[in-house]
Amino acid sequence: MSDREYRIGIVGASSLTGKELSEELASSSLAASDLVLLDIEDAAGQVTAAADEVSFIQQLEASSFERMDFVFFAGEADVTKRHWQDARRAGVSIVDLTYALEGEKDVPVRAPWVTEVLAERSQPALPDLRTSAVVAAHPVAVMLALIAGKLQAKLELSGFAATVMEPASEYGRAAMDELHQQTVNLLSFQTLPQEQYDAQVAFNLLPQLGEAAKVKLGATEQRIRHHYASLSSGQLPQLALQIVQAPVFHGYVASVLVELRREATVDEVESALAGDHFDLVAGESDPPSNLSAAGQEDIMVRVRKDSGAGDKGNRFWIWLAADNLKLAALNAIACTSELRRLRPLGKVQ
């Protein structure tokens, strides 16, 4: 069977996430599929690269989903809300990266990598995938659930807390542009634009933004908590979380404090985390950063024991760095691989 039998759409193809998705699809198991790039009227007609080929972004219409097998919604949440039922009526399997379908009946939050890690530990029942739509879990929830799941499998956890530095690109091009303009204006002593953040984010770290901000850190924090809890299915410790808006354009960094029920060494913690999706960085090497993680598929990890004498302890600091857009795209493609079980044959003949 050829993967060319699948026809895949990306709604919001001009967005940062949409562009990352088209690049990752080109090197995935779905690389041979027919890819259709879709967006709202303002972006329609743009020329872009998809699967190493020059493509035009087509205008999104109700009829766009005909003869389509899978669609990624990767643009604005309100566009997803307006069109996802059109896709469902056309028989298309949906992966939502905009979180617009959170709370919709029979639309679960999914992260297949986490499911695999938890299955290795307890062999739970296979998830019920009798659905035509899933919400791709927030990348931070995926990242933290993977850490907790791997540690829980080898070293039982009693506590799990994280402070996550959020990049501007997580909120799209408008947020990135405002951070850039704030930086330029500060250096030239001009008034700062604050439409997206309602605060100064350039050269600044903030756990909370202005009341009029379009970027909602509180909503993001709640989403990550909810997705983490949904993915853990009661098998992982409760997450203590704080989100901080960082003055960076791209890439997550996170400081995670884990507490174990017994003492262990750094080597034991690193051994528990070793494997797929993680790149362990030794203590003498340069620490992971949002810059070093850019373009990397794996989550970069560095482990150190909390202060105290001796080689062993039960509290460890884990420093994480990951490419936020790539992690989101890879998880979405993994969700599609799950949904493929329901669609062994595509509509393209």
PEJORA-V10673 format. One record per residue. N is the residue number from 1. PSI is psi as a letter, one per 40 degrees, with the letter a starting at -180 (none if undefined). OMEGA is omega as a letter, one per 40 degrees, with the letter a starting at -180 (NA if undefined). Layout:
BEGIN
n={N,N}
psi={PSI,PSI}
omega={OMEGA,OMEGA}
END
This chain:
BEGIN
n={1,2,3,4,5,6,7,8,9,10,11,12,13,14,15,16,17,18,19,20,21,22,23,24,25,26,27,28,29,30,31,32,33,34,35,36,37,38,39,40,41,42,43,44,45,46,47,48,49,50,51,52,53,54,55,56,57,58,59,60,61,62,63,64,65,66,67,68,69,70,71,72,73,74,75,76,77,78,79,80,81,82,83,84,85,86,87,88,89,90,91,92,93,94,95,96,97,98,99,100,101,102,103,104,105,106,107,108,109,110,111,112,113,114,115,116,117,118,119,120,121,122,123,124,125,126,127,128,129,130,131,132,133,134,135,136,137,138,139,140,141,142,143,144,145,146,147,148,149,150,151,152,153,154,155,156,157,158,159,160,161,162,163,164,165,166,167,168,169,170,171,172,173,174,175,176,177,178,179,180,181,182,183,184,185,186,187,188,189,190,191,192,193,194,195,196,197,198,199,200,201,202,203,204,205,206,207,208,209,210,211,212,213,214,215,216,217,218,219,220,221,222,223,224,225,226,227,228,229,230,231,232,233,234,235,236,237,238,239,240,241,242,243,244,245,246,247,248,249,250,251,252,253,254,255,256,257,258,259,260,261,262,263,264,265,266,267,268,269,270,271,272,273,274,275,276,277,278,279,280,281,282,283,284,285,286,287,288,289,290,291,292,293,294,295,296,297,298,299,300,301,302,303,304,305,306,307,308,309,310,311,312,313,314,315,316,317,318,319,320,321,322,323,324,325,326,327,328,329,330,331,332,333,334,335,336,337,338,339,340,341,342,343,344,345,346,347,348,349}
psi={h,i,e,e,e,i,h,h,i,h,h,f,d,e,i,d,d,d,d,d,d,d,d,d,d,d,e,a,e,e,d,e,i,h,h,h,h,i,i,i,d,d,e,i,e,i,h,i,h,h,f,e,i,h,i,i,h,i,h,h,i,d,e,d,e,h,f,i,d,i,h,h,h,e,b,i,d,d,d,d,d,d,e,d,d,d,d,d,d,e,f,i,h,h,h,h,e,e,e,d,e,h,e,i,h,f,g,i,h,i,g,d,d,d,d,d,d,d,d,d,d,e,f,i,i,i,i,h,f,g,i,e,i,i,h,h,i,h,d,d,d,d,d,d,d,d,d,d,d,d,d,d,d,d,h,h,i,e,i,h,i,i,h,h,h,h,i,d,e,d,e,a,d,d,d,d,d,d,d,d,d,d,d,d,d,d,e,e,f,i,i,h,h,f,d,d,d,f,i,h,d,h,f,i,h,h,e,i,i,i,d,e,h,d,h,g,d,d,d,d,d,d,d,d,d,d,d,d,d,d,d,d,f,e,e,i,i,i,h,h,i,h,h,h,h,i,f,i,d,i,h,i,i,i,h,h,h,i,h,i,e,i,i,i,i,d,d,d,d,d,d,d,e,i,a,i,e,i,h,h,h,i,d,e,i,h,i,i,i,d,d,d,e,h,e,h,d,i,h,h,h,h,h,i,i,i,i,i,i,i,e,i,i,e,h,i,h,h,h,i,h,i,h,d,d,d,d,d,d,d,d,d,d,d,d,d,d,d,d,d,d,e,g,d,h,i,e,h,none}
omega={a,i,i,i,i,i,a,i,i,i,a,a,a,i,i,i,i,i,i,i,a,i,a,i,a,a,a,i,i,a,a,a,i,a,i,a,a,i,i,a,a,a,a,i,i,i,i,i,i,a,i,i,i,a,i,i,a,i,a,i,i,a,a,a,a,i,i,a,a,i,i,i,a,a,a,a,a,i,i,a,a,a,a,i,i,i,a,i,i,i,a,i,a,i,a,i,a,a,i,a,i,i,i,a,i,i,a,i,a,i,a,i,i,i,i,a,a,i,i,a,a,a,i,i,i,a,i,a,i,a,i,a,i,i,i,a,i,a,i,i,i,a,a,i,i,i,a,a,a,i,a,a,a,a,a,a,i,i,a,a,a,i,a,i,a,i,a,a,i,a,i,a,a,i,i,a,a,i,i,a,i,i,i,a,i,a,i,i,i,i,a,i,a,a,a,a,a,a,i,i,i,a,a,i,a,i,a,i,a,a,a,a,i,i,a,a,i,i,i,i,i,i,a,i,a,a,i,i,i,a,a,i,i,a,a,i,i,a,i,a,i,i,i,i,a,i,i,a,a,i,i,i,a,i,a,i,i,i,a,i,i,i,i,i,i,i,i,i,i,i,i,a,a,i,a,i,i,i,a,a,a,a,a,i,i,a,i,i,i,i,a,a,a,i,a,i,a,i,a,a,i,a,i,i,i,a,a,a,i,a,a,i,i,i,a,i,i,i,a,i,a,i,a,a,i,i,i,a,a,i,i,i,i,i,i,i,i,a,i,i,i,a,a,i,i,a,a,a,NA}
END
